[in-house]
């Protein structure tokens, strides 16, 4: 807190010093007799009190922070950006041509960017001050301190009112300095930064001299994040652009403070009998002493002929509350924030916290984060390299998952889907939950449904669902053979006797069409389907019964089974029965789990699509 207060006081002092310096460029002295201190000119008031507004209140960057809505918005955005973990990532290309990213903990700049940018402040303090500068002053500057090898040693925030970009009109050589221990030659036309930050102890008269206290910083050594900019180099001062809104907010708060300072009693007119001027002044002082301050609400004793007429100046008549809320909403719109985040507007349910976080991230924070990432990339990890490495594969990014974190039920659904469709494994899920990884091989493996295949693979009736015609002996090469999962193996064991009996009754028939297969194998296959569906519904925590989808699948399977049954013989029973049973268990298992998953998806879908979340 002490460090932030010091930065704030320094900004106030710098603002006044810079305005005085700019004023002296066209005025010889503040002691000009044409500018009496009893009635100062507008330019002098602008220096110390900010720009005048139609509400009669002058607004500067410092006074703007006295508006609660403005202060809350700046603190909200700056605090959020500073709270996001910031990492140095390395981008590599894997063998399939896709980009892969990993956190580069071993990089020389990782500790500076992610933990401690300089020896005087933490990364949170640095980032928050940096964001306060750009939100309040329109520009944020941070100087990069380098060693003799041109490597970054630290980052130092620079006062935005003492720093400004310039373009050189002639070549300039910068001699070696403690913060850059090597000379630099700058060419005419290059963009540089001129700052007086850190040289307050020097003579103020040197500020405008050719060799004065102002330092020149090369553009490569300055992290500069402009706000709203018209030329791409200098950000506009949002306080100056929105001074009318801030001025009215300040006037409203001042009115309320004055009103309650007078014990919520309006002023009025005190009429006295005709008196001499000196007697009138004495009566006025006596009245104020008797009725002001701690004497308020006491019984007033007035001389004969005196009359007090109160003036109507009530907050409800001037709509002070409505005006204050309206100005607060306008101020939040300057920062693209929903008014509810600072306590304005209608109260909403917190059940949709994920959507609220996504809204704040998309509209209020994403532009600032994009600008920060681009500036870090340009200055800390420049794209042109040296020698045989023309590309720099390192970059900075923020971890915003905490803001967009879903509810526990939504995360459960996401993790279950990721595990089911093979884009998450156990350790991926644990990483999302900030848990330590499991040091086992199985935790790094990905699972996939058995009914999935590549889109370019031709449909083969002997694969996937087992519903086509083909050699039953090929089933040993599919999942469900020797390496089949425990569930399939258990069901194959339980139904082996029934399946063998159905096979024996089928081969004794001369006609083996769908009607025969349905009569013989139907009870076995439908019973198998019911058991697998019960197991799937228990695992997915869904209630329901098998429906038309799995009924249709079993019927199609029996139709394909009838085609294969035409070639069966009793001598092939020992080889055919186990293979066909494994094929049936595997295919019907897929159908049962698919139907259970469909029921769960329907149960999780919102009732009445398109309704307002608040209803």
Rosetta blueprint (number, residue, H / E / L):
1 X L
2 X H
3 X H
4 X H
5 X H
6 X H
7 X H
8 X H
9 X H
10 X H
11 X H
12 X H
13 X H
14 X H
15 X H
16 X H
17 X H
18 X H
19 X H
20 X H
21 X H
22 X H
23 X H
24 X H
25 X L
26 X L
27 X L
28 X L
29 X L
30 X L
31 X L
32 X L
33 X L
34 X L
35 X L
36 X L
37 X H
38 X H
39 X H
40 X L
41 X L
42 X H
43 X H
44 X H
45 X H
46 X H
47 X H
48 X H
49 X H
50 X L
51 X E
52 X E
53 X L
54 X L
55 X L
56 X L
57 X L
58 X E
59 X E
60 X L
61 X H
62 X H
63 X H
64 X H
65 X L
66 X L
67 X L
68 X H
69 X H
70 X H
71 X H
72 X H
73 X H
74 X H
75 X H
76 X H
77 X H
78 X H
79 X H
80 X H
81 X H
82 X H
83 X H
84 X L
85 X E
86 X E
87 X E
88 X E
89 X E
90 X E
91 X E
92 X E
93 X E
94 X L
95 X L
96 X L
97 X L
98 X L
99 X E
100 X E
101 X E
102 X E
103 X E
104 X L
105 X L
106 X L
107 X L
108 X L
109 X L
110 X H
111 X H
112 X H
113 X H
114 X H
115 X L
116 X L
117 X L
118 X E
119 X L
120 X L
121 X E
122 X L
123 X H
124 X H
125 X H
126 X H
127 X H
128 X H
129 X H
130 X H
131 X H
132 X H
133 X H
134 X H
135 X H
136 X H
137 X H
138 X L
139 X E
140 X E
141 X E
142 X E
143 X E
144 X E
145 X E
146 X E
147 X L
148 X L
149 X L
150 X L
151 X L
152 X E
153 X E
154 X E
155 X E
156 X E
157 X E
158 X E
159 X L
160 X L
161 X L
162 X L
163 X E
164 X E
165 X E
166 X E
167 X E
168 X L
169 X L
170 X L
171 X L
172 X E
173 X E
174 X E
175 X L
176 X L
177 X E
178 X L
179 X L
180 X E
181 X L
182 X L
183 X L
184 X E
185 X E
186 X E
187 X L
188 X L
189 X L
190 X L
191 X E
192 X E
193 X E
194 X E
195 X E
196 X L
197 X L
198 X L
199 X L
200 X L
201 X L
202 X L
203 X L
204 X H
205 X H
206 X H
207 X L
208 X L
209 X L
210 X L
211 X L
212 X L
213 X L
214 X L
215 X E
216 X E
217 X E
218 X E
219 X H
220 X H
221 X H
222 X E
223 X E
224 X E
225 X E
226 X E
227 X L
228 X L
229 X E
230 X L
231 X L
232 X L
233 X L
234 X L
235 X E
236 X L
237 X L
238 X H
239 X H
240 X H
241 X H
242 X L
243 X H
244 X H
245 X H
246 X H
247 X H
248 X H
249 X H
250 X H
251 X H
252 X H
253 X H
254 X H
255 X H
256 X H
257 X H
258 X H
259 X H
260 X H
261 X H
262 X L
263 X L
264 X L
265 X L
266 X L
267 X L
268 X E
269 X E
270 X E
271 X E
272 X L
273 X L
274 X L
275 X L
276 X L
277 X H
278 X H
279 X H
280 X H
281 X H
282 X H
283 X H
284 X H
285 X H
286 X H
287 X H
288 X H
289 X H
290 X H
291 X H
292 X L
293 X H
294 X H
295 X H
296 X L
297 X L
298 X L
299 X L
300 X L
301 X L
302 X L
303 X L
304 X L
305 X L
306 X L
307 X E
308 X E
309 X E
310 X E
311 X L
312 X L
313 X L
314 X L
315 X L
316 X L
317 X L
318 X L
319 X L
320 X H
321 X H
322 X H
323 X H
324 X H
325 X H
326 X H
327 X H
328 X H
329 X H
330 X H
331 X H
332 X H
333 X H
334 X H
335 X L
336 X L
337 X L
338 X L
339 X H
340 X H
341 X H
342 X H
343 X L
344 X L
345 X L
346 X L
347 X L
348 X L
349 X L
350 X H
351 X H
352 X H
353 X H
354 X H
355 X H
356 X H
357 X H
358 X H
359 X H
360 X H
361 X H
362 X H
363 X H
364 X H
365 X H
366 X H
367 X H
368 X H
369 X H
370 X H
371 X H
372 X H
373 X H
374 X H
375 X H
376 X H
377 X H
378 X H
379 X H
380 X H
381 X L
382 X L
383 X L
384 X L
385 X L
386 X E
387 X L
388 X L
389 X E
390 X L
391 X L
392 X L
393 X L
394 X E
395 X E
396 X E
397 X E
398 X E
399 X E
400 X L
401 X L
402 X L
403 X L
404 X L
405 X L
406 X L
407 X L
408 X H
409 X H
410 X H
411 X H
412 X H
413 X H
414 X H
415 X H
416 X H
417 X H
418 X H
419 X H
420 X H
421 X L
422 X L
423 X L
424 X L
425 X L
426 X H
427 X H
428 X H
429 X H
430 X H
431 X H
432 X H
433 X L
434 X L
435 X L
436 X L
437 X L
438 X L
439 X L
440 X L
441 X H
442 X H
443 X H
444 X H
445 X L
446 X L
447 X L
448 X L
449 X L
450 X L
451 X L
452 X L
453 X L
454 X L
455 X L
456 X L
457 X L
458 X L
459 X L
460 X L
461 X L
462 X L
463 X L
464 X L
465 X L
466 X L
467 X L
468 X L
469 X L
470 X L
471 X L
472 X H
473 X H
474 X H
475 X H
476 X H
477 X H
478 X L
479 X L
480 X L
481 X L
482 X L
483 X L
484 X L
485 X L
486 X H
487 X H
488 X H
489 X H
490 X H
491 X H
492 X H
493 X H
494 X H
495 X L
496 X H
497 X H
498 X H
499 X H
500 X H
501 X H
502 X H
503 X H
504 X H
505 X H
506 X H
507 X H
508 X L
509 X L
510 X L
511 X L
512 X L
513 X L
514 X H
515 X H
516 X H
517 X H
518 X H
519 X H
520 X H
521 X H
522 X H
523 X H
524 X H
525 X H
526 X H
527 X H
528 X H
529 X H
530 X H
531 X H
532 X H
533 X H
534 X H
535 X H
536 X H
537 X H
538 X H
539 X H
540 X H
541 X L
542 X L
543 X L
544 X L
545 X L
546 X L
547 X L
548 X H
549 X H
550 X H
551 X H
552 X H
553 X H
554 X H
555 X H
556 X H
557 X H
558 X H
559 X H
560 X H
561 X H
562 X H
563 X H
564 X H
565 X H
566 X L
567 X L
568 X L
569 X L
570 X H
571 X H
572 X H
573 X H
574 X H
575 X H
576 X H
577 X H
578 X H
579 X H
580 X H
581 X H
582 X H
583 X H
584 X H
585 X H
586 X H
587 X H
588 X H
589 X H
590 X H
591 X H
592 X H
593 X H
594 X H
595 X H
596 X H
597 X H
598 X H
599 X H
600 X H
601 X H
602 X H
603 X H
604 X H
605 X L
606 X L
607 X L
608 X L
609 X L
610 X L
611 X L
612 X L
613 X L
614 X L
615 X L
